[in-house]
Amino acid sequence: MKFLLAVTLLIIIPLVPLTVSKIQNNQLIGHLQVEKIKNERLDVQTSKLSVVKKSRHFDRI
């Protein structure tokens, strides 16, 4: 019984850092995806503002 416990621990213990690392990587990927979406929204807003400014410019002419 102790042998099985020892073997199980020897298998599980090295996996813990790998699991933690994978979780951190997934969190980083998620964060980067959120930032990408925010940047895309800002780009859309900027292009909309540009269109509005151009149309106002042409309205004055």
N, CA, C and O of each residue as an XYZ file, in Angstrom:
244
protein
N       0.826     -1.193      0.000
C       0.000      0.000      0.000
C       0.872      1.260      0.000
O       0.618      2.199     -0.754
N       1.895      1.269      0.850
C       2.787      2.423      0.900
C       3.513      2.588     -0.436
O       3.788      3.704     -0.876
N       3.816      1.458     -1.069
C       4.509      1.507     -2.353
C       3.631      2.205     -3.402
O       4.112      3.051     -4.155
N       2.353      1.847     -3.446
C       1.435      2.475     -4.387
C       1.302      3.972     -4.124
O       1.241      4.771     -5.059
N       1.259      4.342     -2.857
C       1.179      5.750     -2.496
C       2.439      6.484     -2.951
O       2.359      7.582     -3.502
N       3.579      5.884     -2.723
C       4.843      6.506     -3.122
C       4.912      6.668     -4.635
O       5.317      7.721     -5.128
N       4.520      5.635     -5.373
C       4.548      5.698     -6.827
C       3.571      6.761     -7.326
O       3.886      7.526     -8.238
N       2.398      6.801     -6.729
C       1.389      7.793     -7.116
C       1.923      9.208     -6.891
O       1.767     10.080     -7.745
N       2.544      9.425     -5.749
C       3.100     10.749     -5.461
C       4.229     11.103     -6.430
O       4.352     12.250     -6.859
N       5.043     10.116     -6.766
C       6.137     10.372     -7.707
C       5.606     10.731     -9.097
O       6.262     11.446     -9.854
N       4.434     10.238     -9.417
C       3.830     10.553    -10.714
C       3.136     11.915    -10.655
O       3.243     12.706    -11.592
N       2.428     12.190     -9.562
C       1.612     13.403     -9.464
C       2.462     14.652     -9.224
O       2.209     15.687     -9.840
N       3.449     14.578     -8.356
C       4.216     15.767     -7.968
C       4.851     16.480     -9.169
O       4.765     17.706     -9.233
N       5.483     15.786    -10.119
C       6.054     16.509    -11.266
C       4.989     17.139    -12.172
O       5.285     18.084    -12.903
N       3.769     16.631    -12.130
C       2.707     17.166    -12.983
C       2.145     18.488    -12.473
O       1.586     19.261    -13.252
N       2.286     18.758    -11.179
C       1.708     19.965    -10.592
C       2.277     21.235    -11.234
O       1.505     22.097    -11.653
N       3.619     21.378    -11.323
C       4.129     22.603    -11.959
C       3.687     22.729    -13.418
O       3.430     23.836    -13.891
N       3.597     21.619    -14.125
C       3.151     21.663    -15.514
C       1.709     22.146    -15.605
O       1.364     22.931    -16.489
N       0.884     21.683    -14.704
C      -0.518     22.081    -14.690
C      -0.645     23.566    -14.370
O      -1.408     24.286    -15.013
N       0.113     24.018    -13.367
C       0.083     25.433    -12.991
C       0.560     26.289    -14.161
O      -0.022     27.332    -14.459
N       1.622     25.837    -14.819
C       2.152     26.578    -15.957
C       1.121     26.657    -17.084
O       0.956     27.701    -17.715
N       0.441     25.556    -17.325
C      -0.580     25.542    -18.381
C      -1.730     26.488    -18.042
O      -2.231     27.196    -18.916
N      -2.143     26.502    -16.793
C      -3.213     27.408    -16.361
C      -2.779     28.858    -16.554
O      -3.554     29.682    -17.039
N      -1.535     29.168    -16.172
C      -1.034     30.537    -16.335
C      -0.965     30.915    -17.815
O      -1.293     32.043    -18.183
N      -0.545     29.987    -18.653
C      -0.492     30.252    -20.094
C      -1.885     30.520    -20.649
O      -2.072     31.428    -21.460
N      -2.864     29.728    -20.212
C      -4.239     29.924    -20.670
C      -4.772     31.279    -20.217
O      -5.483     31.951    -20.965
N      -4.428     31.685    -18.983
C      -4.862     32.985    -18.499
C      -4.229     34.097    -19.324
O      -4.886     35.085    -19.653
N      -2.949     33.934    -19.658
C      -2.255     34.937    -20.464
C      -2.868     35.023    -21.862
O      -3.067     36.115    -22.395
N      -3.162     33.871    -22.444
C      -3.786     33.848    -23.772
C      -5.146     34.533    -23.717
O      -5.489     35.312    -24.606
N      -5.915     34.245    -22.677
C      -7.224     34.879    -22.509
C      -7.090     36.385    -22.376
O      -7.860     37.139    -22.971
N      -6.109     36.820    -21.592
C      -5.882     38.252    -21.409
C      -5.502     38.907    -22.735
O      -5.988     39.991    -23.058
N      -4.637     38.253    -23.495
C      -4.217     38.802    -24.788
C      -5.393     38.873    -25.764
O      -5.491     39.814    -26.553
N      -6.272     37.891    -25.711
C      -7.452     37.915    -26.588
C      -8.366     39.077    -26.222
O      -8.919     39.739    -27.101
N      -8.525     39.324    -24.926
C      -9.347     40.454    -24.475
C      -8.730     41.761    -24.952
O      -9.438     42.642    -25.440
N      -7.412     41.892    -24.814
C      -6.730     43.112    -25.267
C      -6.880     43.288    -26.779
O      -7.050     44.408    -27.262
N      -6.818     42.194    -27.514
C      -6.964     42.266    -28.968
C      -8.363     42.772    -29.329
O      -8.513     43.609    -30.219
N      -9.377     42.265    -28.641
C     -10.757     42.694    -28.890
C     -10.905     44.183    -28.559
O     -11.542     44.927    -29.305
N     -10.308     44.617    -27.430
C     -10.372     46.034    -27.063
C      -9.725     46.890    -28.142
O     -10.263     47.928    -28.528
N      -8.568     46.452    -28.626
C      -7.866     47.207    -29.670
C      -8.683     47.269    -30.949
O      -8.726     48.306    -31.613
N      -9.332     46.161    -31.300
C     -10.163     46.151    -32.502
C     -11.332     47.117    -32.349
O     -11.685     47.817    -33.298
N     -11.930     47.161    -31.170
C     -13.035     48.098    -30.924
C     -12.554     49.539    -31.026
O     -13.234     50.395    -31.592
N     -11.365     49.797    -30.469
C     -10.817     51.153    -30.555
C     -10.539     51.534    -32.003
O     -10.781     52.670    -32.412
N     -10.028     50.575    -32.774
C      -9.771     50.839    -34.190
C     -11.067     51.186    -34.921
O     -11.100     52.099    -35.746
N     -12.130     50.450    -34.611
C     -13.426     50.709    -35.246
C     -13.928     52.093    -34.846
O     -14.407     52.850    -35.690
N     -13.819     52.422    -33.560
C     -14.268     53.738    -33.101
C     -13.460     54.846    -33.769
O     -14.011     55.869    -34.175
N     -12.147     54.633    -33.881
C     -11.289     55.632    -34.516
C     -11.664     55.814    -35.980
O     -11.713     56.939    -36.476
N     -11.927     54.714    -36.668
C     -12.288     54.838    -38.080
C     -13.663     55.501    -38.225
O     -13.886     56.250    -39.176
N     -14.581     55.234    -37.298
C     -15.887     55.904    -37.337
C     -15.714     57.399    -37.124
O     -16.346     58.204    -37.809
N     -14.860     57.775    -36.177
C     -14.610     59.190    -35.932
C     -13.996     59.846    -37.159
O     -14.334     60.978    -37.504
N     -13.102     59.132    -37.807
C     -12.462     59.661    -39.010
C     -13.506     59.919    -40.096
O     -13.473     60.946    -40.774
N     -14.425     58.977    -40.249
C     -15.485     59.133    -41.255
C     -16.365     60.331    -40.907
O     -16.732     61.112    -41.784
N     -16.702     60.475    -39.623
C     -17.538     61.598    -39.188
C     -16.814     62.920    -39.447
O     -17.412     63.868    -39.956
N     -15.537     62.981    -39.100
C     -14.765     64.212    -39.324
C     -14.704     64.551    -40.815
O     -14.863     65.710    -41.197
N     -14.476     63.544    -41.651
C     -14.417     63.787    -43.095
C     -15.765     64.265    -43.627
O     -15.821     65.172    -44.457
N     -16.846     63.659    -43.153
C     -18.163     64.060    -43.646
C     -18.468     65.488    -43.190
O     -19.072     66.253    -43.941
N     -18.067     65.853    -41.991
C     -18.280     67.229    -41.513
C     -17.446     68.202    -42.329
O     -17.875     69.317    -42.624
N     -16.256     67.764    -42.685
C     -15.392     68.598    -43.503
C     -16.048     68.868    -44.865
O     -16.046     70.001    -45.347
N     -16.603     67.829    -45.473
C     -17.258     67.975    -46.771
C     -18.557     68.766    -46.656
O     -18.960     69.436    -47.607
N     -19.211     68.696    -45.505
C     -20.439     69.471    -45.310
C     -20.142     70.971    -45.308
O     -20.970     71.775    -45.737
N     -18.965     71.338    -44.827
C     -18.585     72.756    -44.746
C     -18.212     73.323    -46.115
O     -18.324     74.523    -46.366
N     -17.766     72.424    -46.990
C     -17.284     72.894    -48.300
C     -18.427     73.303    -49.212
O     -18.193     73.719    -50.347
